[in-house]
C-alpha cells in the first residue's frame, strides 16, 4: 500500500485537539467497528416508522379523494346546470 495514501487516511481520521497538543487518532479497525455499529443501529431503529405509516395513509386518503372528485365532477356540474335551468324557466 502506498505510504502517502496511508498518511492521507491517518490525517482524515485524526482530529486536532483544541485543548491539548497533538492529534486524536482513531484506527481504521476502530473506525470500521464504529461504522458497523452505526449502520446496524440505523437499520434496526424504528423511531420514525409510525410517522411514515401515517403519512402513507394520508397520501392514500388524498389520492382516493382526488379520484372520487373527478368522478363526481360531471354529476355535480349536471345538477347545478339543471337547477339553473329550472330557476331560469320558473322566472321566465
GUPAKOL-973195 format. One line per 2 residues: number of its first residue (from 1); their letters; for each residue y, z negated, x negated of N, C-alpha, C. Coordinates in steps of 0.001 Angstrom, whole numbers, plus 500000, padded with zeros to 6 digits. Example, Ala and Ser with C-alpha at 12.3 -4.5 7.8 and 13.67 -1.06 7.14 Angstrom:
<atoms>
1	AS	494310,492200,486810,495500,492200,487700,496700,492200,486800; 497750,492920,487150,498940,492860,486330,500030,492130,487100 .
</atoms>
This chain:
<atoms>
1	XX	498824,500000,499155,500000,500000,500000,501235,500000,499112; 502256,500666,499543,503493,500792,498785,504202,499440,498682 .
3	XX	504536,498964,497475,505228,497678,497356,506595,497687,498028; 507258,498825,498060,508547,498911,498740,508417,498699,500235 .
5	XX	507330,499222,500784,507077,499041,502210,506790,497575,502522; 506013,496928,501661,505747,495506,501853,507031,494687,501799 .
7	XX	507926,495048,500908,509203,494331,500815,510041,494543,502072; 510013,495755,502609,510748,496028,503846,510178,495214,505006 .
9	XX	508851,495128,505079,508218,494340,506138,508573,492874,505966; 508529,492366,504723,508860,490966,504481,510298,490674,504883 .
11	XX	511205,491572,504541,512613,491356,504911,512816,491446,506421; 512030,492291,507073,512151,492395,508528,511638,491145,509219 .
13	XX	510650,490486,508616,510064,489298,509226,510713,488009,508754; 511578,488079,507760,512234,486881,507241,513626,486780,507838 .
15	XX	513972,485594,508275,515286,485374,508857,516055,484415,507961; 517297,484733,507664,518063,483814,506821,518345,482511,507555 .
17	XX	518256,481415,506836,518574,480108,507402,520058,479848,507215; 520699,479401,508263,522131,479154,508153,522412,477807,507509 .
19	XX	521519,476845,507669,521782,475507,507170,521088,475221,505839; 520206,476094,505402,519504,475908,504145,519597,477174,503314 .
21	XX	519372,477022,502035,519331,478190,501173,517966,478837,501307; 517914,480122,501202,516634,480808,501218,516365,481494,502541 .
23	XX	515126,481874,502697,514721,482637,503865,513569,481922,504561; 513512,482045,505865,512377,481557,506640,511491,482760,506884 .
25	XX	510298,482754,506327,509421,483921,506418,508197,483602,507262; 507728,484613,507938,506510,484494,508723,505544,485546,508202 .
27	XX	504300,485182,508038,503332,486131,507500,502970,487161,508568; 502440,488273,508099,502026,489310,509043,500913,488813,509954 .
29	XX	500011,487986,509421,498920,487453,510230,499473,486532,511322; 500422,485663,510943,501020,484764,511930,501814,485562,512964 .
31	XX	502492,486619,512521,503240,487467,513441,502286,488124,514436; 501132,488594,513943,500140,489213,514824,499596,488230,515843 .
33	XX	499343,486988,515405,498851,485957,516321,499903,485649,517378; 501156,485538,516954,502229,485259,517913,502377,486390,518925 .
35	XX	502299,487629,518458,502417,488765,519376,501235,488810,520342; 500023,488490,519846,498858,488484,520722,498998,487411,521795 .
37	XX	499485,486229,521400,499697,485162,522376,500758,485562,523401; 501829,486209,522941,502904,486630,523839,502398,487656,524853 .
39	XX	501648,488644,524377,501156,489699,525270,500139,489137,526260; 499275,488215,525783,498302,487582,526677,499009,486777,527760 .
41	XX	500018,486013,527362,500767,485216,528336,501504,486120,529324; 502070,487210,528823,502796,488141,529686,501855,488803,530696 .
43	XX	500635,489128,530259,499681,489801,531145,499135,488859,532216; 499056,487563,531915,498480,486623,532875,499524,485885,533701 .
45	XX	500790,486095,533412,501857,485404,534144,502011,486013,535530; 502013,485169,536563,502128,485641,537943,503383,485122,538624 .
47	XX	504393,484768,537845,505593,484148,538407,506356,485092,539340; 506449,486365,539027,507221,487283,539847,506399,488087,540829 .
49	XX	505128,487753,540967,504246,488539,541814,504659,488466,543284; 505039,487304,543784,505428,487171,545191,506652,488010,545509 .
51	XX	507617,488012,544614,508841,488784,544829,508530,490272,544929; 507642,490750,544072,507278,492163,544103,506557,492503,545405 .
53	XX	505689,491615,545856,504988,491863,547118,505954,491922,548292; 506927,491006,548337,507925,491034,549415,508758,492316,549355 .
55	XX	509095,492756,548160,509875,493988,548015,509077,495192,548505; 507778,495223,548207,506948,496330,548683,506817,496328,550203 .
57	XX	506668,495160,550803,506585,495065,552264,507905,495526,552887; 509027,495091,552324,510332,495510,552845,510514,497020,552720 .
59	XX	510052,497600,551630,510155,499055,551457,509304,499788,552485; 508115,499280,552759,507260,499915,553766,507853,499801,555164 .
61	XX	508434,498658,555481,509086,498491,556788,510260,499459,556915; 511049,499578,555858,512179,500511,555880,511722,501950,556033 .
63	XX	510652,502310,555325,510128,503667,555428,509614,503948,556838; 508950,502973,557432,508479,503129,558813,509629,503262,559792 .
65	XX	510701,502499,559556,511868,502583,560437,512526,503953,560345; 512628,504486,559152,513227,505823,558983,512371,506869,559678 .
67	XX	511063,506777,559508,510173,507747,560163,510270,507629,561684; 510355,506418,562206,510462,506230,563653,511795,506760,564174 .
69	XX	512869,506555,563428,514190,507025,563879,514248,508545,563918; 513596,509196,562977,513589,510659,563001,512857,511174,564246 .
71	XX	511786,510492,564622,511041,510906,565815,511792,510607,567093; 512556,509534,567125,513288,509148,568328,514640,509841,568462 .
73	XX	515126,510450,567394,516493,511002,567441,516636,512089,568503; 515638,512942,568651,515754,514005,569667,515699,513418,571079 .
75	XX	514848,512413,571273,514752,511789,572598,516053,511079,572960; 516637,510371,572021,517899,509674,572277,519018,510687,572530 .
77	XX	519030,511765,571747,520037,512812,571948,519917,513459,573320; 518706,513743,573728,518493,514337,575058,518919,513380,576167 .
79	XX	518653,512100,576002,519043,511105,577004,520556,511050,577141; 521278,511015,576013,522740,510999,576069,523288,512276,576695 .
81	XX	522684,513414,576352,523151,514678,576939,522936,514701,578453; 521789,514248,578908,521534,514267,580365,522447,513278,581083 .
83	XX	522713,512106,580444,523636,511148,581043,525042,511724,581106; 525456,512391,580047,526785,513015,580031,526902,514125,581079 .
85	XX	525861,514916,581198,525869,515960,582213,525919,515384,583630; 525173,514312,583861,525184,513667,585187,526567,513129,585520 .
87	XX	527200,512512,584520,528553,511986,584740,529547,513113,584990; 529405,514186,584249,530315,515332,584445,530136,515930,585839 .
89	XX	528906,516087,586285,528648,516635,587620,529107,515693,588709; 529015,514382,588496,529443,513413,589504,530946,513414,589649 .
91	XX	531667,513610,588574,533143,513593,588624,533641,514903,589237; 532986,516002,588942,533465,517314,589425,533152,517561,590831 .
</atoms>
